[in-house]
Amino acid sequence: MTLVKTPSNDQDYFERVTLLRQGNYLLSLMTVIRDELTTSNAFAAAFDRISDLLIAAGSVSKSRSYIRTYPTSTEITAQHSKFSKPADHLSIPIPALDLLPTERLTIRTPTGWTYEGRRQVKPVCGVSILRAGASFETALRRAYGENLSMGKLLIQRNEETSLPVHLYSKLPAGIAEQSVLILEPMLATGGSAIKAIDVLKEKGVCEEDIVFVNLVASKKGLETIMQRFPRLRLVTAAVDEALTVSNHIAPGLGDFGDRFYGT
């Protein structure tokens, strides 16, 4: 299969990208997902665990250079062949929900003591890019039970122009005042992601209130949307090196929707 490697440019946007710590647990789950022999049930079970990490329990490298260079699957495999455990410097928790704004809240505990805590400033809305994005909804509902609403966008590529077309949307009233998580497992060229963000901005959502939650991104797609939207933040589990001539992520994992839903 022919691969098209994309150039890697050092840009300021790396500070807005959260790459999950490439530790043994995550890599074992990613291996299950990438394996062409994995059954649909096993694929869905592995993704369910990864989605929990992305939504509410992720971890990223403290090293700016680690995030800046986006280690590919090949580079990660080579690194882990040298070490039995992940490096100690790769461990601070920053899941998607931690990127949303909070404010201080003082409460009283049953023992009569006060506790200085935090609470979300805005309600949260998860917007799935259909159909694959709906796979994240269970993890989001599990992690965030209150003040949560859900929306859906259907975006497909025009076969004649190869451009993304917005076909359908169902978004909650008041979404412009909410923190929005866009849910989309695969980020290839970035065309559908750009269209989704444009639709949300047309509805009044501020760019800085959007977090893009993703399983696998290509370098090209990542660079495209982060350069297009200078206040967007993104959380992903993996960044892959290349795109095929048909614009599929490589090494990738195939068609996510078909594998997750068993179709």
C-alpha positions in Angstrom: 0.0 0.0 0.0 1.3 3.4 -0.9 1.8 5.9 2.0 2.0 9.6 1.8 4.2 11.0 4.6 3.4 14.5 5.8 6.0 17.0 6.9 6.2 17.9 10.6 6.4 21.6 11.3 7.3 22.9 14.7 4.4 25.2 15.7 3.1 26.8 18.9 0.0 24.7 18.7 1.7 21.7 20.4 0.9 23.4 23.7 -2.8 23.0 23.0 -2.4 19.2 22.2 -2.7 16.6 24.9 -1.2 13.3 23.9 -1.9 10.5 26.3 1.1 9.0 28.0 2.4 6.2 25.8 2.7 3.7 28.6 2.3 -0.1 28.6 -1.4 -0.1 29.5 -2.4 2.3 26.7 -0.1 0.6 24.1 -1.5 -2.8 24.9 -5.1 -1.5 24.3 -4.0 0.2 21.1 -2.4 -3.0 19.9 -5.8 -4.8 20.3 -7.6 -2.0 18.4 -5.0 -1.9 15.6 -4.9 -5.7 15.1 -6.8 -6.7 12.0 -7.7 -10.0 13.7 -9.4 -8.4 16.7 -13.2 -9.2 16.9 -15.7 -6.4 17.1 -16.5 -7.2 20.7 -12.9 -7.0 21.7 -12.4 -3.9 19.7 -15.3 -2.1 21.4 -14.1 -3.3 24.9 -10.6 -1.9 24.3 -11.9 1.4 23.0 -14.2 1.7 26.0 -11.1 1.7 28.3 -9.2 4.1 26.1 -12.2 6.5 25.9 -12.2 6.6 29.7 -8.6 7.7 29.7 -9.3 10.4 27.1 -12.4 11.8 28.8 -11.5 11.6 32.4 -8.3 9.9 33.4 -5.6 10.6 30.8 -2.0 11.4 31.3 0.5 13.3 29.1 4.2 13.9 29.0 5.7 16.8 30.9 8.3 17.0 28.2 7.5 19.7 25.7 9.7 18.0 23.1 7.8 14.7 23.5 4.5 16.4 22.6 6.1 18.6 20.0 7.6 15.7 18.0 4.5 13.5 18.2 6.1 10.1 18.5 4.7 7.7 15.9 3.6 4.1 16.6 6.9 2.9 15.1 9.0 5.2 17.3 7.0 4.2 20.4 7.5 0.5 19.8 11.2 1.0 19.5 11.3 3.0 22.7 9.4 0.4 24.7 11.7 -2.4 23.5 14.5 -0.7 25.5 12.6 -0.1 28.7 10.4 -2.4 30.8 8.5 0.5 32.3 7.5 3.9 31.0 9.8 6.8 31.9 9.0 8.5 35.2 8.7 11.9 33.5 5.6 10.9 31.6 2.9 11.3 34.3 0.7 14.2 35.0 -3.1 13.8 34.6 -4.8 16.0 32.0 -7.9 14.3 30.6 -10.4 16.2 28.4 -12.7 17.2 31.3 -9.7 18.8 33.1 -9.4 21.2 30.3 -12.8 22.8 31.0 -13.0 25.9 33.2 -13.7 25.6 36.9 -14.1 28.0 39.8 -13.4 27.7 43.5 -16.2 26.3 45.7 -16.0 26.1 49.5 -18.2 23.4 51.1 -18.7 22.0 54.6 -18.1 18.3 55.2 -20.2 16.0 57.5 -17.4 16.4 60.1 -17.9 20.2 60.3 -14.7 21.0 58.4 -14.6 23.2 55.3 -13.2 22.0 52.1 -11.8 24.2 49.3 -12.9 22.5 46.1 -13.8 23.2 42.5 -16.9 23.1 40.3 -17.4 23.5 36.5 -18.2 27.0 35.4 -20.3 26.0 32.4 -22.6 23.1 31.5 -20.9 20.5 29.3 -22.1 19.4 25.9 -20.8 16.4 24.0 -21.2 16.7 20.2 -20.7 13.4 18.3 -19.6 13.5 14.6 -21.8 10.6 13.4 -21.5 7.8 13.3 -18.2 6.9 14.9 -18.3 9.8 17.4 -21.2 8.3 19.2 -18.8 5.6 20.5 -17.5 8.2 23.0 -20.9 9.0 24.6 -20.9 6.2 27.1 -17.6 7.3 28.6 -18.7 10.9 28.8 -21.9 10.1 30.5 -20.1 7.8 32.9 -17.6 10.5 33.8 -19.9 13.5 33.9 -23.4 13.0 35.1 -24.7 16.5 35.9 -25.4 19.5 33.5 -24.5 17.3 30.6 -26.3 17.5 27.2 -25.5 15.8 23.9 -25.6 16.9 20.3 -25.0 15.2 16.9 -23.5 16.3 13.6 -23.7 14.3 10.4 -20.9 15.3 7.9 -20.1 13.4 4.8 -17.7 13.9 1.9 -19.0 15.0 -1.5 -17.7 12.3 -3.8 -17.4 14.7 -6.7 -15.6 17.6 -4.9 -14.1 15.5 -2.0 -15.2 18.4 0.3 -17.1 17.8 3.6 -20.8 18.6 3.5 -22.9 19.3 6.6 -26.1 17.1 6.2 -27.7 17.1 9.6 -27.3 18.5 13.1 -29.2 18.2 16.4 -27.7 20.6 19.0 -29.2 21.6 22.4 -30.6 25.1 23.0 -28.0 27.3 24.7 -25.0 25.5 23.3 -23.3 28.9 22.8 -23.0 29.1 26.7 -21.6 25.6 27.1 -18.2 23.9 27.1 -18.3 21.6 24.1 -16.4 18.3 23.6 -16.3 17.3 20.0 -16.2 13.5 19.9 -14.5 11.9 16.8 -12.3 8.9 17.0 -10.4 9.4 13.7 -8.8 12.6 12.4 -7.4 12.0 8.9 -7.2 15.0 6.7 -9.1 17.3 9.1 -11.9 18.2 6.6 -14.8 16.9 8.7 -13.4 18.3 11.9 -13.1 21.7 10.4 -16.7 21.6 9.1 -17.9 20.5 12.6 -16.0 23.3 14.3 -17.3 25.8 11.8 -20.9 24.7 12.4 -20.5 25.1 16.2 -19.0 28.5 15.8 -21.9 29.5 13.6 -24.1 28.5 16.5 -22.3 30.9 18.7 -19.8 28.5 20.4 -16.5 30.2 21.2 -13.5 28.5 19.9 -11.8 28.5 23.3 -14.8 26.6 24.7 -14.2 23.6 22.3 -12.1 20.5 23.1 -11.7 18.0 20.3 -11.5 14.4 21.7 -9.9 11.9 19.4 -8.5 8.4 19.3 -6.0 8.5 16.4 -4.9 11.5 14.5 -2.7 11.8 11.4 0.1 14.4 11.6 -1.4 16.2 8.6 -4.9 16.3 10.1 -3.6 17.4 13.5 -1.5 20.2 12.0 -4.4 21.3 9.7 -7.0 21.9 12.4 -4.7 23.2 15.0 -3.3 25.8 12.6 -6.9 26.7 11.4 -8.2 27.2 14.9 -5.6 29.0 17.1 -7.7 28.6 20.4 -8.8 25.0 19.9 -7.6 22.3 22.3 -7.3 18.6 21.4 -6.8 15.4 23.3 -5.7 12.2 21.5 -4.4 8.7 22.2 -2.1 8.4 19.2 -0.6 10.4 16.3 0.2 8.4 13.2 2.8 9.3 10.7 1.1 9.0 7.3 -2.0 8.9 5.1 -2.6 6.4 2.3 -3.3 7.7 -1.2 -7.0 7.3 -0.3 -6.5 9.5 2.8 -6.8 6.7 5.4 -4.6 7.0 8.5 -1.5 4.8 8.5 -0.7 2.6 10.2 -4.2 3.4 11.5 -6.8 0.8 12.4 -9.1 0.5 9.5 -12.7 1.8 9.4 -13.5 2.6 13.0 -17.3 2.5 12.6 -17.3 -0.8 10.8 -15.0 -2.4 13.4 -16.8 -0.9 16.5 -20.3 -1.6 15.4 -19.5 -4.9 13.7 -20.8 -4.0 10.3 
